[in-house]
Amino acid sequence: MDSAVTTAPQSPSAVPSSCQTFLAFDYGSKRTGVASGNRITRTATPQATIAAAGEARFVQIADRLKTWQPDALVVGVPFHPDGAAHENTARARKFARQLRGRHGLPVFEVDERYSTTEAHALGAKDADAASACIILEQFLRSLP
């Protein structure tokens, strides 16, 4: 199985059918939202947000991966409204590369423009986890 970081938008057929379960991340410098989901129901469930940075963040992610044992990971990548990249775009992509390098799982990137705004509009108590859900459900809806 190809373990490369794959950047969305991508052909949904590029996601191997063997990838059935996913953990998604809404990366932030201090907090990272997490959601779990699967291809069958195409739904996501918020998980506890990781309030840590640096190596401490990756220790908590490793614990989540051990618990959930996903087939692949999804990372939200922010862009300006016009589609242009910005400073946080590069940070999120670096985070995606780090996940792939540390865990050897396929990592798919999803354009996450407005996910946090949508999470707040929905009245989410944990906007980071809700954003991760929105990112993952967007990804799951794109799959065949």
ABEGO torsion letter per residue (X at the ends): XBABBBBOBBBAAABBAABABBBBBBBBAABBBBBBBBAAAGBBBBBBBBBBBEAAAAAAAAAAAAAAGBABBBBBBBBBAAGBBBAAAAAAAAAAAAAAAAAGBBBBBBBABGAAAAAAAAGBABAAAAAAAAAAAAAAAABX
